[in-house]
Amino acid sequence: MRVITILTGIFAIGLISSNALAEDWVYKWVDADGAEMTNVKVKRTEAQTVQKRQNRAEDMQAAVETREQQEAEGSAEQQQWNEDVATQRAANCKTAQERVNAYNTAHRLYRELGDGEREYLDDDQTDSARADAHNLVNEWCDNS
């Protein structure tokens, strides 16, 4: 009895392995009269190849996610930089406008010297200083 069981097992294994190596048959329609038999060779996919392909796909996805994260961080940094520039421009605009107002209301303009004394500007120098102050307002203030 034991011999029959062993032989049956060997026979079953032989059938399974021969089926795994056998070619499959596929039928295709030729015309209305019937079908034509076509020989199709099947190649088994290796698990290592599938795993390598999956690993490459995962690596590519990780690279894409890393790039998107870097771009998002760069965008946030760029936005912060733009906000800082806008804040500085607003402060410079305010200072330039205050200078124009002071220059326009002052009767005489002066320059402070290193020893704390003042040097008063003549008419040409005053006009030039006022023009420079207006140019700074135009440069820093958004008049559009």
C-alpha positions in Angstrom: 0.0 0.0 0.0 2.8 2.3 0.8 4.4 1.7 -2.6 1.2 2.6 -4.3 1.0 5.9 -2.4 4.5 6.8 -3.3 4.0 5.9 -6.9 0.8 7.9 -7.0 2.7 10.9 -5.5 5.5 10.6 -8.0 3.0 10.3 -10.9 1.1 13.4 -9.7 4.3 15.4 -9.4 5.3 14.3 -12.9 1.9 15.5 -14.2 2.2 18.8 -12.5 5.7 19.5 -13.7 4.9 18.4 -17.3 1.9 20.7 -17.3 4.0 23.6 -16.1 6.4 23.1 -19.0 3.7 22.4 -21.6 2.5 24.8 -24.2 -1.0 26.1 -24.0 -3.5 26.0 -26.9 -5.5 29.0 -27.9 -8.2 29.0 -30.6 -8.7 32.0 -32.9 -11.5 32.5 -35.3 -10.6 32.2 -39.0 -14.0 32.3 -40.6 -17.6 31.2 -40.1 -16.6 27.5 -40.7 -14.7 27.0 -37.5 -11.6 27.8 -35.5 -7.9 27.3 -36.2 -5.6 26.0 -33.5 -2.7 28.3 -32.7 0.4 27.3 -30.7 1.2 29.8 -27.9 4.4 29.6 -25.9 4.2 30.7 -22.3 7.1 32.1 -20.4 6.9 32.1 -16.7 7.6 35.3 -14.9 10.5 35.1 -12.4 9.7 36.4 -8.9 13.0 38.3 -8.8 12.3 40.2 -12.0 8.9 41.2 -10.7 10.4 42.3 -7.3 13.1 44.3 -9.1 10.5 46.1 -11.2 8.4 46.8 -8.2 11.4 48.1 -6.3 12.3 50.4 -9.2 8.7 51.7 -9.3 8.8 52.4 -5.5 12.2 54.2 -5.9 10.8 56.3 -8.6 7.7 57.2 -6.5 9.9 58.1 -3.5 12.0 60.3 -5.8 8.9 62.1 -7.1 7.6 62.6 -3.6 11.0 64.0 -2.4 11.1 66.4 -5.4 7.6 67.6 -4.7 8.4 68.1 -1.0 11.6 70.1 -2.0 9.5 72.2 -4.4 6.9 72.9 -1.8 9.6 73.9 0.7 11.2 76.1 -1.9 7.9 77.7 -2.7 7.3 78.4 1.0 10.8 79.9 1.3 10.2 82.0 -1.9 6.9 83.2 -0.5 8.5 84.2 2.8 11.3 86.0 1.0 8.7 87.9 -1.2 6.9 88.9 2.0 10.1 90.1 3.6 10.9 92.1 0.5 7.5 93.7 0.5 7.8 94.6 4.2 11.2 96.2 3.6 9.9 98.1 0.5 7.0 99.4 2.5 9.3 100.6 5.3 11.6 102.3 2.7 8.6 103.9 1.1 7.4 105.4 4.3 10.9 106.7 5.1 11.2 108.3 1.7 7.8 109.9 1.9 8.6 111.3 5.4 11.9 112.7 3.9 10.0 114.4 1.0 7.5 115.9 3.5 10.3 117.2 5.7 12.2 118.6 2.7 9.1 120.3 1.3 8.2 122.0 4.6 11.6 123.0 5.7 12.8 126.5 4.9 16.4 125.5 4.8 18.1 122.1 4.5 21.3 121.2 6.1 23.9 118.4 6.3 25.3 117.4 9.7 29.0 117.4 9.9 31.1 115.0 11.8 31.7 117.4 14.7 27.9 117.9 15.2 27.8 121.2 13.4 25.5 122.0 10.5 26.3 123.0 6.9 23.3 124.7 5.3 22.6 123.9 1.7 22.4 126.6 -1.0 19.4 126.8 -3.3 20.9 124.5 -6.0 21.8 121.9 -3.4 18.4 122.1 -1.8 16.7 121.6 -5.1 18.9 118.6 -5.8 18.2 117.1 -2.4 14.4 117.5 -2.9 14.7 115.9 -6.4 16.7 112.9 -4.9 14.0 112.5 -2.2 11.2 112.4 -4.8 13.3 109.8 -6.8 13.5 107.6 -3.7 9.7 107.8 -3.3 9.3 106.8 -6.9 11.7 103.9 -6.5 10.3 102.5 -3.2 6.6 103.3 -3.5 4.3 101.4 -5.8 2.5 104.1 -7.7 0.8 101.8 -10.2 
